[in-house]
């Protein structure tokens, strides 16, 4: 299980590298939009197993609209005005559906649908805004490099937790959400994340921002590792509520796209915000 998971992770990193090498910046953007869309769909499938009835197709289309529009916005990174038009349009549609339907439709359709949009595409639009804005300002691939750094740190947090936790894990961290998570695994997540953060920065030294010092690299990478774990635990809790082991079966050793992206849903936007506000500003 662990070997196939690590193998799948390395293969996926190779695919990402190939896409970026052949398609450049837009390759990374398209990959992020594709992963977000599949993650949102699998989240709704879990909700259906819980007995909820999200409006999947309309919500996924709305999520794609939000992500695509974030690629062409010229405002600040935290300014989400670009999404308001699509979001208000979506709310209006679902409000009409709710009014014309039954009172329980508010719980069964409206609320889970809104949550899915807020939790996946709105979160992933923040790194797209970051890439879009700074690419225009710097004229370089620096923002994409920093986004890849965050993704690498977060995913090596997963690997570190799995490797150390499976071998030396004894003390349960959150047994109600994920019985396999341990405090020893958390330590492994921190060590792997911090280590790969410095290795990545060293390999990109010629293009690394001088304001992103060694001390900041250590602090930010540790923060990303913790947020990645929390994001992972949220998905684990949703799967337990749905009575599902994995969100899908498309990726050997990992499960579905939601299983792959779970740790990034919160760590990627939070990492981008921290770097934008406290490192590059």
Secondary structure, 3 states (H helix, E strand, C coil): CHHHHHHHHHHHHHHHHHHHHHHCHHHHHHHHHHHHHHHHHHHHHHHHHCCCCCCHHHHHHHHHHHHHHHCCCCCCCCCCHHHHHHHHHHHHHHHHHHHHCCCCHHHHHHHHHHHHHHHHHHHHHHHHHHHHHHHHHHCCCHHHHHHHHHHHHHHHHHHHHHHHHHHHCCCEEECCCEEEEEHHHHHHHHHHHHHHHHHHHHHCHHHCCCCCCHHHHHHHHHHHHHHHHHHHHHHHHHHHHHCCCCCCCCECCCECHHHHHCCHHHHHHHHHHHHHHHHCC
